[in-house]
Amino acid sequence: MDDMLRRARMEDQRRSQRPVLPVCVPGLYVQHGDRGFVAHITASEFAFSTVRGLTVSVLMAYGTGQATAHTAEWLVSELLGNAVRACGDHVPLVVEVYVTGRSVQVNVHDPAADLLPRRSAVAMDSDNAESGRGLGLLDMLAPGWDVVSSPVGKQIRCHIDAK
């Protein structure tokens, strides 16, 4: 019984130290995750701006350095932009950002399972590049990023080593 009480008190203390999340509004529903957050959003300038800001503030609240937090923010921004380009305006998205040991995980889930990102063989600085440099940036900032299919779409997962 004492062990259960001790665990409950530790959990209450941990919850009281969590960063403050925004109030839920239509198109933006944010929950605490384990050392991070999960945001269910409808693509909009407001939702994107809020999620980018949360990425930095929440990661830093959990002890991530500023450089790593800003790298994660850049990844979130790039992945959200790619999702809108692939799926269209007002697409429903799920963004997960959390600390895992000495690293950070950024996941963005969209409903378009059939629209998979493809890496280009053309260099990012080439005049022959036909579109943005987003996937090249992912390769630089989160080498080894991957895509996982799900029953409701796909999830792009990026792992960042903390600096």
MIBADREN-208089 format. One line per 8 residues: number of its first residue (from 1); their letters; for each residue y negated, z negated, x negated of C-alpha. Coordinates in pm, whole numbers, plus 50000, padded with zeros to 5 digits. Example, Ala and Ser with C-alpha at 12.3 -4.5 7.8 and 13.67 -1.06 7.14 Angstrom:
<nodes>
1) AS) 50450 49220 48770  50106 49286 48633;
</nodes>
This chain:
<nodes>
1) MDDMLRRA) 50000 50000 50000  49761 49915 49716  49829 50255 49559  49747 50433 49887  49423 50238 49922  49327 50313 49562  49391 50687 49615  49190 50688 49937;
9) RMEDQRRS) 48896 50519 49763  48912 50766 49474  48913 51057 49720  48612 50910 49906  48426 50868 49577  48511 51223 49470  48388 51362 49802  48062 51169 49780;
17) QRPVLPVC) 47992 51332 49442  48034 51689 49568  47732 51919 49557  47548 51977 49883  47638 52299 50063  47415 52486 50307  47438 52438 50681  47661 52698 50843;
25) VPGLYVQH) 47480 52976 51029  47605 53301 51183  47733 53516 50897  47760 53227 50648  48026 52956 50663  48070 52758 50341  48330 52489 50270  48404 52271 49972;
33) GDRGFVAH) 48704 52379 49771  48874 52192 49490  48594 52186 49227  48416 52477 49392  48353 52643 49726  48482 52901 49971  48230 53113 50162  48320 53320 50467;
41) ITASEFAF) 48035 53565 50506  47921 53878 50678  47757 54102 50419  47380 54055 50431  47096 53998 50188  47069 53635 50304  47442 53563 50262  47457 53733 49921;
49) STVRGLTV) 47153 53545 49793  47291 53214 49918  47635 53270 49762  47485 53376 49428  47272 53060 49419  47567 52842 49517  47776 52996 49242  47540 52865 48976;
57) SVLMAYGT) 47455 52529 49133  47809 52434 49234  47967 52537 48903  47705 52345 48706  47755 52041 48931  48121 52047 48829  48032 52057 48459  48036 52428 48382;
65) GQATAHTA) 47784 52541 48122  47483 52748 48221  47605 53067 48048  47942 53056 48226  47778 52979 48562  47545 53278 48524  47835 53502 48420  48015 53397 48739;
73) EWLVSELL) 47698 53469 48939  47685 53819 48789  48051 53878 48879  47996 53757 49235  47697 53987 49271  47887 54287 49136  48195 54224 49350  47990 54178 49666;
81) GNAVRACG) 47797 54497 49599  48120 54688 49537  48266 54555 49863  47967 54678 50063  47977 55020 49893  48349 55047 49973  48355 54894 50322  48005 54939 50463;
89) DHVPLVVE) 47728 54712 50584  47808 54383 50756  48166 54374 50627  48336 54032 50655  48409 53888 50310  48555 53570 50163  48421 53445 49830  48596 53171 49632;
97) VYVTGRSV) 48439 53019 49322  48591 52720 49147  48650 52548 48815  49005 52545 48678  49035 52324 48372  48812 52488 48110  48761 52811 48300  48615 52951 48622;
105) QVNVHDPA) 48786 53161 48889  48591 53407 49108  48774 53577 49396  48630 53816 49654  48840 53921 49951  48755 54225 50164  48941 54391 50454  48993 54735 50295;
113) ADLLPRRS) 49342 54717 50142  49355 55094 50095  49028 55118 49896  49133 54996 49553  48898 54993 49255  48987 55234 48975  48885 55195 48615  48720 55501 48464;
121) AVAMDSDN) 48807 55655 48129  48438 55747 48086  48233 55510 47870  47973 55301 48054  47685 55447 47850  47803 55808 47886  47582 56070 48051  47903 56183 48226;
129) AESGRGLG) 47939 55855 48415  47923 55948 48783  47864 55610 48941  47766 55253 48861  47891 55049 48572  48041 54773 48786  48406 54792 48685  48309 54825 48320;
137) LLDMLAPG) 48104 54507 48357  48405 54334 48512  48614 54442 48214  48355 54299 47974  48287 53974 48158  48634 53900 48295  48895 54095 48100  49222 54103 48288;
145) WDVVSSPV) 49069 54093 48637  49314 54209 48897  49356 54313 49259  49606 54157 49497  49694 54307 49835  49718 54083 50138  49804 54128 50505  49433 54145 50588;
153) GKQIRCHI) 49297 54345 50294  49269 54286 49923  49138 54021 49687  48978 54092 49351  49033 53802 49113  48832 53734 48798  48897 53462 48543  48619 53352 48306;
161) DAK) 48683 53134 48003  48421 52857 47988  48178 52868 47700;
</nodes>
